[in-house]
Amino acid sequence: MNVEIVGPNLHPSVEWSGYDFHVHAAGCTDLRRYGLMRDQRGDLRWTFEAANDEEIVTEIYADFLPYGDDGELNTWVDFADTVRIFPCVHKERA
């Protein structure tokens, strides 16, 4: 399924929930609440195909796998708590 990622460092109008990235099903109507998400680096929203949570987290943190900034071996599970996957993603998979 296609998912849309919003983040990192969510828009100031979106209440910070302790997650660096929000993940919705592409086309989810909740995406409207984020508005235009851009900064000096460009667009802070992107869409890609993912079959499961592991693929979502791996895509987001590909630059830090298998080794993080600390040089320690990482897996996608090490980053999963920074990603909020909304119910629309799981509903689309069902």
Rosetta constraint file for C-alpha pairs under 8 A:
AtomPair CA 1 CA 25 HARMONIC 7.65 0.50
AtomPair CA 1 CA 49 HARMONIC 5.34 0.50
AtomPair CA 1 CA 50 HARMONIC 5.64 0.50
AtomPair CA 1 CA 51 HARMONIC 6.15 0.50
AtomPair CA 1 CA 92 HARMONIC 7.35 0.50
AtomPair CA 1 CA 93 HARMONIC 7.04 0.50
AtomPair CA 2 CA 25 HARMONIC 6.23 0.50
AtomPair CA 2 CA 26 HARMONIC 5.44 0.50
AtomPair CA 2 CA 47 HARMONIC 6.52 0.50
AtomPair CA 2 CA 48 HARMONIC 5.39 0.50
AtomPair CA 2 CA 49 HARMONIC 4.37 0.50
AtomPair CA 2 CA 50 HARMONIC 6.29 0.50
AtomPair CA 3 CA 23 HARMONIC 6.57 0.50
AtomPair CA 3 CA 24 HARMONIC 5.67 0.50
AtomPair CA 3 CA 25 HARMONIC 4.45 0.50
AtomPair CA 3 CA 26 HARMONIC 4.72 0.50
AtomPair CA 3 CA 47 HARMONIC 5.51 0.50
AtomPair CA 3 CA 48 HARMONIC 5.69 0.50
AtomPair CA 3 CA 49 HARMONIC 6.23 0.50
AtomPair CA 3 CA 50 HARMONIC 6.79 0.50
AtomPair CA 3 CA 89 HARMONIC 7.09 0.50
AtomPair CA 4 CA 23 HARMONIC 5.71 0.50
AtomPair CA 4 CA 24 HARMONIC 5.34 0.50
AtomPair CA 4 CA 25 HARMONIC 5.96 0.50
AtomPair CA 4 CA 26 HARMONIC 5.04 0.50
AtomPair CA 4 CA 45 HARMONIC 6.71 0.50
AtomPair CA 4 CA 46 HARMONIC 5.53 0.50
AtomPair CA 4 CA 47 HARMONIC 4.27 0.50
AtomPair CA 4 CA 48 HARMONIC 6.71 0.50
AtomPair CA 5 CA 21 HARMONIC 6.65 0.50
AtomPair CA 5 CA 22 HARMONIC 5.83 0.50
AtomPair CA 5 CA 23 HARMONIC 4.70 0.50
AtomPair CA 5 CA 24 HARMONIC 6.66 0.50
AtomPair CA 5 CA 44 HARMONIC 7.93 0.50
AtomPair CA 5 CA 45 HARMONIC 5.37 0.50
AtomPair CA 5 CA 46 HARMONIC 5.34 0.50
AtomPair CA 5 CA 47 HARMONIC 6.24 0.50
AtomPair CA 6 CA 10 HARMONIC 7.02 0.50
AtomPair CA 6 CA 21 HARMONIC 5.65 0.50
AtomPair CA 6 CA 22 HARMONIC 5.15 0.50
AtomPair CA 6 CA 23 HARMONIC 6.40 0.50
AtomPair CA 6 CA 37 HARMONIC 7.75 0.50
AtomPair CA 6 CA 44 HARMONIC 5.92 0.50
AtomPair CA 6 CA 45 HARMONIC 4.62 0.50
AtomPair CA 6 CA 46 HARMONIC 6.99 0.50
AtomPair CA 7 CA 11 HARMONIC 7.98 0.50
AtomPair CA 7 CA 20 HARMONIC 6.26 0.50
AtomPair CA 7 CA 21 HARMONIC 4.73 0.50
AtomPair CA 7 CA 22 HARMONIC 6.60 0.50
AtomPair CA 7 CA 44 HARMONIC 5.33 0.50
AtomPair CA 7 CA 45 HARMONIC 6.45 0.50
AtomPair CA 8 CA 20 HARMONIC 5.15 0.50
AtomPair CA 8 CA 21 HARMONIC 5.40 0.50
AtomPair CA 8 CA 44 HARMONIC 6.86 0.50
AtomPair CA 9 CA 20 HARMONIC 5.86 0.50
AtomPair CA 9 CA 21 HARMONIC 7.53 0.50
AtomPair CA 10 CA 14 HARMONIC 6.55 0.50
AtomPair CA 10 CA 16 HARMONIC 7.10 0.50
AtomPair CA 10 CA 20 HARMONIC 6.95 0.50
AtomPair CA 10 CA 21 HARMONIC 7.32 0.50
AtomPair CA 11 CA 34 HARMONIC 6.75 0.50
AtomPair CA 11 CA 37 HARMONIC 6.61 0.50
AtomPair CA 13 CA 34 HARMONIC 7.48 0.50
AtomPair CA 14 CA 33 HARMONIC 7.63 0.50
AtomPair CA 14 CA 34 HARMONIC 6.56 0.50
AtomPair CA 18 CA 82 HARMONIC 7.31 0.50
AtomPair CA 19 CA 81 HARMONIC 7.24 0.50
AtomPair CA 19 CA 82 HARMONIC 4.63 0.50
AtomPair CA 19 CA 83 HARMONIC 5.53 0.50
AtomPair CA 19 CA 84 HARMONIC 6.02 0.50
AtomPair CA 20 CA 82 HARMONIC 5.29 0.50
AtomPair CA 20 CA 83 HARMONIC 6.15 0.50
AtomPair CA 20 CA 84 HARMONIC 7.96 0.50
AtomPair CA 21 CA 82 HARMONIC 6.49 0.50
AtomPair CA 21 CA 83 HARMONIC 4.86 0.50
AtomPair CA 21 CA 84 HARMONIC 6.21 0.50
AtomPair CA 22 CA 83 HARMONIC 5.99 0.50
AtomPair CA 22 CA 84 HARMONIC 4.90 0.50
AtomPair CA 22 CA 85 HARMONIC 6.16 0.50
AtomPair CA 22 CA 86 HARMONIC 7.33 0.50
AtomPair CA 23 CA 83 HARMONIC 7.25 0.50
AtomPair CA 23 CA 84 HARMONIC 6.05 0.50
AtomPair CA 23 CA 85 HARMONIC 4.74 0.50
AtomPair CA 23 CA 86 HARMONIC 6.01 0.50
AtomPair CA 23 CA 89 HARMONIC 7.53 0.50
AtomPair CA 24 CA 28 HARMONIC 6.40 0.50
AtomPair CA 24 CA 30 HARMONIC 7.95 0.50
AtomPair CA 24 CA 31 HARMONIC 7.32 0.50
AtomPair CA 24 CA 85 HARMONIC 6.53 0.50
AtomPair CA 24 CA 86 HARMONIC 5.60 0.50
AtomPair CA 24 CA 87 HARMONIC 7.81 0.50
AtomPair CA 24 CA 88 HARMONIC 6.12 0.50
AtomPair CA 24 CA 89 HARMONIC 5.67 0.50
AtomPair CA 25 CA 88 HARMONIC 5.63 0.50
AtomPair CA 25 CA 89 HARMONIC 4.77 0.50
AtomPair CA 25 CA 92 HARMONIC 7.10 0.50
AtomPair CA 26 CA 47 HARMONIC 6.89 0.50
AtomPair CA 27 CA 31 HARMONIC 7.43 0.50
AtomPair CA 28 CA 88 HARMONIC 7.11 0.50
AtomPair CA 30 CA 34 HARMONIC 8.00 0.50
AtomPair CA 31 CA 35 HARMONIC 7.53 0.50
AtomPair CA 37 CA 43 HARMONIC 6.00 0.50
AtomPair CA 37 CA 44 HARMONIC 5.21 0.50
AtomPair CA 37 CA 45 HARMONIC 6.49 0.50
AtomPair CA 38 CA 42 HARMONIC 5.28 0.50
AtomPair CA 38 CA 43 HARMONIC 4.47 0.50
AtomPair CA 38 CA 44 HARMONIC 5.35 0.50
AtomPair CA 38 CA 45 HARMONIC 8.00 0.50
AtomPair CA 39 CA 43 HARMONIC 6.71 0.50
AtomPair CA 39 CA 44 HARMONIC 7.21 0.50
AtomPair CA 50 CA 55 HARMONIC 5.54 0.50
AtomPair CA 50 CA 56 HARMONIC 5.91 0.50
AtomPair CA 51 CA 55 HARMONIC 6.52 0.50
AtomPair CA 51 CA 56 HARMONIC 7.99 0.50
AtomPair CA 51 CA 93 HARMONIC 8.00 0.50
AtomPair CA 52 CA 56 HARMONIC 6.58 0.50
AtomPair CA 53 CA 57 HARMONIC 6.25 0.50
AtomPair CA 53 CA 85 HARMONIC 7.95 0.50
AtomPair CA 54 CA 58 HARMONIC 5.95 0.50
AtomPair CA 54 CA 76 HARMONIC 6.31 0.50
AtomPair CA 54 CA 77 HARMONIC 7.77 0.50
AtomPair CA 55 CA 59 HARMONIC 6.05 0.50
AtomPair CA 56 CA 60 HARMONIC 6.43 0.50
AtomPair CA 57 CA 61 HARMONIC 6.13 0.50
AtomPair CA 57 CA 76 HARMONIC 5.90 0.50
AtomPair CA 57 CA 79 HARMONIC 6.95 0.50
AtomPair CA 57 CA 80 HARMONIC 6.22 0.50
AtomPair CA 57 CA 83 HARMONIC 7.14 0.50
AtomPair CA 58 CA 62 HARMONIC 5.36 0.50
AtomPair CA 58 CA 65 HARMONIC 7.59 0.50
AtomPair CA 58 CA 76 HARMONIC 5.61 0.50
AtomPair CA 61 CA 65 HARMONIC 6.56 0.50
AtomPair CA 61 CA 76 HARMONIC 7.67 0.50
AtomPair CA 61 CA 79 HARMONIC 7.53 0.50
AtomPair CA 64 CA 68 HARMONIC 4.69 0.50
AtomPair CA 64 CA 69 HARMONIC 7.11 0.50
AtomPair CA 64 CA 74 HARMONIC 7.66 0.50
AtomPair CA 65 CA 73 HARMONIC 7.70 0.50
AtomPair CA 65 CA 74 HARMONIC 5.92 0.50
AtomPair CA 65 CA 75 HARMONIC 6.50 0.50
AtomPair CA 65 CA 76 HARMONIC 7.49 0.50
AtomPair CA 66 CA 73 HARMONIC 5.58 0.50
AtomPair CA 66 CA 74 HARMONIC 5.04 0.50
AtomPair CA 66 CA 75 HARMONIC 6.23 0.50
AtomPair CA 67 CA 71 HARMONIC 5.38 0.50
AtomPair CA 67 CA 72 HARMONIC 5.50 0.50
AtomPair CA 67 CA 73 HARMONIC 4.74 0.50
AtomPair CA 67 CA 74 HARMONIC 5.44 0.50
AtomPair CA 68 CA 72 HARMONIC 5.89 0.50
AtomPair CA 68 CA 73 HARMONIC 6.80 0.50
AtomPair CA 68 CA 74 HARMONIC 6.36 0.50
AtomPair CA 74 CA 78 HARMONIC 6.17 0.50
AtomPair CA 75 CA 79 HARMONIC 7.57 0.50
AtomPair CA 76 CA 80 HARMONIC 6.28 0.50
AtomPair CA 77 CA 81 HARMONIC 7.74 0.50
AtomPair CA 79 CA 83 HARMONIC 7.35 0.50
AtomPair CA 85 CA 89 HARMONIC 6.76 0.50
AtomPair CA 86 CA 90 HARMONIC 7.43 0.50
AtomPair CA 87 CA 91 HARMONIC 6.05 0.50
AtomPair CA 88 CA 92 HARMONIC 6.13 0.50
AtomPair CA 89 CA 93 HARMONIC 6.54 0.50
AtomPair CA 90 CA 94 HARMONIC 6.46 0.50
